[in-house]
């Protein structure tokens, strides 16, 4: 009496292969290599101006003409005159509002040289320059050691100590 038939063995092998291949396919599809990168991807998808997808998937790269980038997506704010400066993109931009998340593109000599997206707790630098690696970093807010203070990033207390203490 056979313990496993060849049909059952094939089915079991198929289940194991699919189980091992699914996370790999997921990582390749979304171009993420860790849980941290996946959290940043989700944050960009929720908080950033849609131009982040063009940068993330390489449709906008270093060396692209700034005028062509502006034609694809007009910036919320453009700083700098002439051939050097930055283009800043904010989701639902309104002048005078305080925006915590942005996508910023730097250009020099009329060409894109660097790009990054960031918020209060994460930063994603896109590898737009040839030979540069992509930098991803994230940090989570820390609880204050001060009694009775709310759950805020430590840096917030350094920036606005009087205003936060009053609340």
Secondary structure per residue as TSV (DSSP state, phi and psi in degrees):
chain	resnum	aa	ss	phi	psi
A	1	X	-	360.0	126.0
A	2	X	-	-80.3	138.1
A	3	X	S	-74.8	-47.1
A	4	X	S	-121.0	134.0
A	5	X	-	-83.0	163.2
A	6	X	H	-65.1	-29.3
A	7	X	H	-67.0	-43.3
A	8	X	H	-67.4	-40.0
A	9	X	H	-63.1	-40.8
A	10	X	H	-65.3	-42.7
A	11	X	H	-64.2	-42.7
A	12	X	H	-63.3	-42.2
A	13	X	H	-62.7	-41.1
A	14	X	H	-62.0	-42.7
A	15	X	H	-63.0	-43.0
A	16	X	H	-64.2	-45.3
A	17	X	H	-63.3	-45.0
A	18	X	H	-63.8	-41.2
A	19	X	H	-63.1	-39.6
A	20	X	H	-78.3	-32.0
A	21	X	H	-80.8	-26.0
A	22	X	H	-60.2	-49.9
A	23	X	H	-62.3	-36.0
A	24	X	H	-64.9	-44.7
A	25	X	H	-63.1	-40.5
A	26	X	H	-59.6	-48.4
A	27	X	H	-63.7	-40.7
A	28	X	H	-67.9	-41.0
A	29	X	H	-63.5	-45.9
A	30	X	H	-92.9	-1.4
A	31	X	T	56.5	48.2
A	32	X	-	-122.8	149.8
A	33	X	-	-123.1	-0.4
A	34	X	S	-156.4	168.5
A	35	X	H	-64.0	-35.8
A	36	X	H	-62.0	-45.1
A	37	X	H	-63.7	-37.7
A	38	X	H	-65.4	-38.5
A	39	X	H	-63.9	-40.8
A	40	X	H	-68.0	-40.0
A	41	X	H	-57.1	-46.8
A	42	X	H	-63.8	-40.2
A	43	X	H	-64.2	-43.4
A	44	X	H	-62.4	-41.3
A	45	X	H	-63.2	-34.0
A	46	X	H	-86.6	-37.6
A	47	X	H	-106.0	-23.5
A	48	X	S	-92.0	158.3
A	49	X	-	-60.2	145.1
A	50	X	T	-57.7	-14.5
A	51	X	H	-64.0	-18.6
A	52	X	H	-58.7	-34.4
A	53	X	H	-66.6	-37.2
A	54	X	H	-64.1	-38.1
A	55	X	H	-72.2	-44.4
A	56	X	H	-61.5	-43.6
A	57	X	T	-93.3	7.9
A	58	X	T	80.9	14.8
A	59	X	S	-76.0	-23.3
A	60	X	S	-119.1	127.0
A	61	X	-	-137.4	172.2
A	62	X	T	-59.5	140.2
A	63	X	T	94.8	-14.4
A	64	X	-	-66.6	145.3
A	65	X	B	-68.7	133.8
A	66	X	H	-60.7	-38.8
A	67	X	H	-62.5	-36.0
A	68	X	H	-70.9	-34.3
A	69	X	H	-66.9	-43.2
A	70	X	H	-64.2	-35.0
A	71	X	H	-66.2	-35.7
A	72	X	H	-69.7	-46.7
A	73	X	S	-146.8	105.1
A	74	X	-	-61.1	133.7
A	75	X	-	-72.6	155.6
A	76	X	S	-70.2	-41.9
A	77	X	E	-139.3	134.1
A	78	X	E	-119.2	124.0
A	79	X	E	-113.9	145.5
A	80	X	S	100.5	153.2
A	81	X	S	-119.8	149.5
A	82	X	T	74.3	-127.0
A	83	X	T	-94.4	-3.6
A	84	X	-	-133.1	146.4
A	85	X	E	159.4	-159.3
A	86	X	E	-133.4	151.4
A	87	X	E	-115.9	125.2
A	88	X	E	-114.7	136.1
A	89	X	E	-122.0	130.8
A	90	X	-	-127.6	141.7
A	91	X	T	-75.6	135.5
A	92	X	T	53.4	51.9
A	93	X	-	-69.8	133.1
A	94	X	-	-136.2	124.3
A	95	X	T	-56.3	137.1
A	96	X	T	93.3	-18.9
A	97	X	-	-75.5	157.3
A	98	X	-	-94.5	118.6
A	99	X	-	-110.4	128.3
A	100	X	S	-95.1	-18.5
A	101	X	-	-121.5	134.9
A	102	X	E	-146.9	160.5
A	103	X	E	-119.1	124.2
A	104	X	E	-122.7	131.8
A	105	X	E	-116.6	130.8
A	106	X	E	-103.0	139.1
A	107	X	E	-133.8	150.4
A	108	X	E	-142.5	138.7
A	109	X	T	54.5	34.1
A	110	X	T	76.3	7.8
A	111	X	E	-122.2	144.8
A	112	X	E	-68.0	131.9
A	113	X	E	-119.4	-25.3
A	114	X	E	-159.7	155.3
A	115	X	E	-153.1	145.2
A	116	X	E	-154.2	157.0
A	117	X	E	-121.1	147.4
A	118	X	E	-162.4	160.2
A	119	X	-	-142.0	-163.7
A	120	X	S	-66.6	-33.6
A	121	X	S	-118.5	4.1
A	122	X	E	-153.2	156.1
A	123	X	E	-140.9	139.8
A	124	X	E	-132.9	111.9
A	125	X	E	-95.5	125.9
A	126	X	E	-83.4	142.4
A	127	X	-	-82.8	79.0
A	128	X	-	-89.8	-28.1
A	129	X	S	-87.8	136.1
A	130	X	T	-58.4	134.1
A	131	X	T	86.5	-10.9
A	132	X	-	-87.6	150.1
A	133	X	-	-97.1	156.2
A	134	X	-	-76.4	134.6
A	135	X	E	-110.0	130.2
A	136	X	E	-129.9	131.1
A	137	X	E	-145.6	147.8
A	138	X	E	-147.2	149.2
A	139	X	-	-139.6	152.0
A	140	X	-	-104.9	151.4
A	141	X	-	-60.6	148.6
A	142	X	-	-110.4	150.2
A	143	X	-	-75.2	141.3
A	144	X	-	-76.0	145.0
A	145	X	S	-84.4	-7.9
A	146	X	S	-77.2	135.1
A	147	X	T	-67.4	131.1
A	148	X	T	82.4	0.8
A	149	X	-	-88.4	145.3
A	150	X	-	-70.7	168.1
A	151	X	S	-72.9	102.6
A	152	X	-	-141.9	154.7
A	153	X	-	-59.6	143.8
A	154	X	H	-57.3	-36.2
A	155	X	H	-63.5	-28.5
A	156	X	H	-64.0	-35.4
A	157	X	H	-67.8	-32.1
A	158	X	H	-73.3	-33.4
A	159	X	H	-77.7	-42.6
A	160	X	S	-132.6	56.4
A	161	X	H	-62.5	-42.4
A	162	X	H	-70.2	-43.4
A	163	X	H	-64.9	-39.9
A	164	X	H	-74.4	-35.4
A	165	X	H	-67.8	-29.0
A	166	X	H	-72.7	-25.2
A	167	X	-	-79.7	360.0
